[in-house]
Amino acid sequence: MPSSPAARPRVGLFATCLMNLFRPNIGFATAKLLEEAGCTVEVPSAQTCCGQPGYNSGDVDAARALARQVIAVFEGFDYVVGPSGSCMATLRVDYPKLFAGDADWLPRAEALAAKTHELLSFLTDVRGMKAVAADYAGIATYHDSCSGLRSLGIKAQPRLLLGAVGGLELTEMRDADVCCGFGGTFCVKYPEISSRMADEKTANIEASGADTLLGGDLGCLLHMAGRLKRQGSPVKVFHTAEVLAGMATGEGIGGTSK
């Protein structure tokens, strides 16, 4: 049974596929931030992919199978939190749609959705965090990923917390809320369009004068970091959680270094 959220909430950390494969440091940073917010953090080993790739490609049967696994693994926690607007929007917004009309699984999907949060939204909107004990010397610009912004309303939250980071200057790029061109399988299906969108985004990043790019979705950050690196840009790329946790050191996403 869930513990009392009013005491020390028990949080199940949803470890995204990309984070596990390409940037485990984001997971460690997420756990650190959740613990600093007064939570007990657990990472269930039986968790799987959220099912978003299959769902977006029309394979609803595979998506439902993964969703059932995720629901069963996480439904005993007070909250489910992950460092990705994309994945958490799948749990929060898409799972109830997947099980519409299913008398057995719809209530479970809705219950999970109600306690599922993207990391930065959870820290500010649920736990009331307004500051962090972290420093980062640099000028950063923030990219608003589509899923987090449009499905979960994540925009002010990262900027609030980044504003409390010592030594960090935050500057807004032009069209910060415009898609970077990643879009999951979109970049594979439509590479020419995706590359053009990435070029427009990297041009805005460079024009902002920032030396660091931050964001809340690793897929987008990998996409932009790769493009920046191929263009010979000195801009470093980190997940926002890494900066907020004081763990944005060493090699950045895509091989850049601080």
CORSULUR-V538339 format. One record per residue. N is the residue number from 0. RES is the residue in one small letter. SS is DSSP state (helix for helix, strand for strand, loop for the rest). PHI is phi in whole degrees, -180 to 180 (none if undefined). Layout:
N|RES|SS|PHI, N|RES|SS|PHI
//
This chain:
0|m|loop|none, 1|p|loop|-61, 2|s|loop|-82, 3|s|loop|-82, 4|p|loop|-60, 5|a|loop|-72, 6|a|loop|-86, 7|r|loop|-120, 8|p|loop|-60, 9|r|strand|-92, 10|v|strand|-110, 11|g|strand|-91, 12|l|strand|-84, 13|f|loop|-85, 14|a|loop|-90, 15|t|loop|-70, 16|c|helix|-60, 17|l|helix|-63, 18|m|helix|-62, 19|n|helix|-62, 20|l|helix|-80, 21|f|helix|-117, 22|r|loop|-152, 23|p|helix|-58, 24|n|helix|-57, 25|i|helix|-64, 26|g|helix|-65, 27|f|helix|-65, 28|a|helix|-65, 29|t|helix|-62, 30|a|helix|-61, 31|k|helix|-62, 32|l|helix|-66, 33|l|helix|-66, 34|e|helix|-67, 35|e|helix|-66, 36|a|loop|-87, 37|g|loop|85, 38|c|loop|-108, 39|t|strand|-94, 40|v|strand|-110, 41|e|strand|-130, 42|v|loop|-121, 43|p|loop|-61, 44|s|loop|-74, 45|a|loop|-88, 46|q|loop|-69, 47|t|loop|-130, 48|c|loop|-54, 49|c|loop|-70, 50|g|loop|98, 51|q|helix|-59, 52|p|helix|-57, 53|g|helix|-67, 54|y|helix|-61, 55|n|helix|-69, 56|s|loop|-94, 57|g|loop|93, 58|d|loop|-90, 59|v|helix|-70, 60|d|helix|-65, 61|a|helix|-65, 62|a|helix|-63, 63|r|helix|-65, 64|a|helix|-62, 65|l|helix|-68, 66|a|helix|-62, 67|r|helix|-60, 68|q|helix|-64, 69|v|helix|-63, 70|i|helix|-61, 71|a|helix|-62, 72|v|helix|-74, 73|f|helix|-104, 74|e|loop|-71, 75|g|loop|-86, 76|f|loop|-89, 77|d|loop|-70, 78|y|strand|-142, 79|v|strand|-120, 80|v|strand|-132, 81|g|strand|-146, 82|p|loop|-87, 83|s|loop|-158, 84|g|helix|-64, 85|s|helix|-65, 86|c|helix|-67, 87|m|helix|-71, 88|a|helix|-67, 89|t|helix|-63, 90|l|helix|-67, 91|r|helix|-81, 92|v|helix|-104, 93|d|helix|-88, 94|y|helix|-59, 95|p|helix|-61, 96|k|helix|-69, 97|l|helix|-61, 98|f|loop|-109, 99|a|loop|-57, 100|g|loop|87, 101|d|loop|-94, 102|a|loop|-63, 103|d|loop|-84, 104|w|loop|-96, 105|l|helix|-61, 106|p|helix|-61, 107|r|helix|-70, 108|a|helix|-65, 109|e|helix|-68, 110|a|helix|-66, 111|l|helix|-66, 112|a|helix|-58, 113|a|helix|-67, 114|k|loop|-113, 115|t|strand|-98, 116|h|strand|-144, 117|e|strand|-72, 118|l|helix|-52, 119|l|helix|-67, 120|s|helix|-66, 121|f|helix|-63, 122|l|helix|-61, 123|t|helix|-88, 124|d|helix|-80, 125|v|helix|-100, 126|r|loop|-93, 127|g|loop|72, 128|m|loop|-73, 129|k|loop|-123, 130|a|loop|-149, 131|v|loop|-134, 132|a|loop|-97, 133|a|loop|-144, 134|d|strand|-130, 135|y|strand|-155, 136|a|strand|-87, 137|g|strand|169, 138|i|strand|-112, 139|a|strand|-118, 140|t|strand|-124, 141|y|strand|-115, 142|h|strand|-100, 143|d|loop|-87, 144|s|loop|-72, 145|c|helix|-60, 146|s|helix|-64, 147|g|helix|-62, 148|l|helix|-71, 149|r|helix|-86, 150|s|helix|-95, 151|l|helix|-121, 152|g|loop|70, 153|i|loop|-91, 154|k|loop|-149, 155|a|helix|-74, 156|q|helix|-59, 157|p|helix|-63, 158|r|helix|-69, 159|l|helix|-62, 160|l|helix|-72, 161|l|helix|-65, 162|g|loop|-66, 163|a|loop|-97, 164|v|loop|-78, 165|g|strand|-65, 166|g|strand|81, 167|l|strand|-95, 168|e|strand|-107, 169|l|strand|-104, 170|t|loop|-123, 171|e|loop|-88, 172|m|loop|-86, 173|r|loop|-67, 174|d|loop|54, 175|a|loop|-61, 176|d|loop|-98, 177|v|loop|-91, 178|c|loop|-54, 179|c|loop|-85, 180|g|loop|103, 181|f|loop|-72, 182|g|loop|59, 183|g|loop|65, 184|t|loop|-74, 185|f|helix|-58, 186|c|helix|-68, 187|v|helix|-86, 188|k|helix|-74, 189|y|loop|-130, 190|p|helix|-62, 191|e|helix|-66, 192|i|helix|-66, 193|s|helix|-60, 194|s|helix|-65, 195|r|helix|-64, 196|m|helix|-65, 197|a|helix|-65, 198|d|helix|-64, 199|e|helix|-66, 200|k|helix|-68, 201|t|helix|-67, 202|a|helix|-64, 203|n|helix|-70, 204|i|helix|-63, 205|e|helix|-62, 206|a|helix|-68, 207|s|loop|-71, 208|g|loop|83, 209|a|loop|-77, 210|d|loop|-102, 211|t|strand|-140, 212|l|strand|-106, 213|l|strand|-124, 214|g|strand|-169, 215|g|loop|-113, 216|d|loop|-129, 217|l|helix|-65, 218|g|helix|-58, 219|c|helix|-63, 220|l|helix|-67, 221|l|helix|-63, 222|h|helix|-61, 223|m|helix|-73, 224|a|helix|-64, 225|g|helix|-62, 226|r|helix|-69, 227|l|helix|-61, 228|k|helix|-65, 229|r|helix|-66, 230|q|loop|-86, 231|g|loop|76, 232|s|loop|-75, 233|p|loop|-84, 234|v|loop|-65, 235|k|strand|-91, 236|v|strand|-128, 237|f|strand|-138, 238|h|strand|-73, 239|t|helix|-56, 240|a|helix|-59, 241|e|helix|-65, 242|v|helix|-70, 243|l|helix|-64, 244|a|loop|-90, 245|g|loop|71, 246|m|loop|-121, 247|a|loop|-93, 248|t|loop|-129, 249|g|loop|69, 250|e|strand|-74, 251|g|loop|-84, 252|i|helix|-63, 253|g|helix|83, 254|g|helix|96, 255|t|loop|-76, 256|s|strand|-130, 257|k|loop|-87
//
